[in-house]
Amino acid sequence: MIGNPHTKSIDNENEWFYIERVLSKGEMHKLGKTVLKNNNVLILIFDKYGILNDKKLLNINDKNKITFSKSETNNELAKKSFIEKFLSSIKTRMYGNK
């Protein structure tokens, strides 16, 4: 049992995604920057009866093979007004260093 998926496909409710990401602090010569150690994505595809049809495991090396569309979608709902941006900026500065 691996539990509920982290996310499901937008257009296919039977395609489940499980994500594992492991970060660690780098060595002294890297000045302690965060290093990505594991970046695994398990994709499970079920049929309409809930039986597993296919599984794919993408690892850290596979992320360079993925291509993304150049087109952008405008989201009118996500646009913030000047006041919202200003207050959000102040909140980030107040609580950012804690």
N, C-alpha and C positions, 0 to 999 in steps of 0.2 A: 504494500500500500504506500503510495507516494503522496496521497492527499490531493487537494484541489490544485488546478494549474494556476500559475502566476497570471496567465492571460489566455484568452481564446482568440481564434482568428476572427477578423471583422466580418468576413463573408461566409465563413464555414464554422458553425457552432461545434462541429465534431473534430476540429483541429486544435489541439491543446499545446501550450508552450510552458515548459519548466525551465527556469533560468538559475544558473549557479555562477556566481561571480566572487572570486577570492582576491582581495587586495592585501598587500603587505608593505611594510616600510622598506625602502631600499637600503643599500649598504652605505657606508660612510662616504665612499667616493661618489655616490649619487646624491649626497646631501640629504638623505632621509626622505626623498620624494616617494610618493606612493607608486608601487609597481603592481601591475596586473599579473597575477600568477595563473589564475584559471578563469576562463570565460566560456562556460559550456551552456548550450541550449539544447534541450531535448524536445523534439517535436513528435507528438503522437497523433495519428490520424485514425479515427474510428469510422466504421460504417454506420448506417442508420439504426442498426440493432445494438450498437455499443460494443462491437467486436473490433479489436485492434487490427487495422489493415496494414499500416506502415509506421515505421519509426525512423527518425533521423537524429543523429547526434552531431551537432556542430561544435567544434572546439575553438580555441583561441586562434589557430591558424586559418580557420575557415572564414573568419570575419573579414579578411582582406579580399576574399573572392566575391563578396556580396556587392552588387551594384544598386544604386539608388536613382530614382527618377529625378531629373533636373527641374520638373515642374513643381510649382508651389500652390497650395490651397490657401486662399484668404479666409481668415476666420474673424468675422465681425464681432462675435461674442467675446473673443479673448482680448480684444483691444481695450486698453484701460484709458481712462481719462487722465488729464494732467494731474489732478488731485490724487487719484488712486496711485499713480506712479510715484508722486512726491511722498505720500504717506508710507508707501511700501519701502521706499528708499530710506526713510527715517527709521522705520522699524528694523530694517536690516542692519543699519549702523548701530542702533541701540543694543540689539541682541546678538550681533554677529560675532563678537569677541568672547562670548561667555561659553 
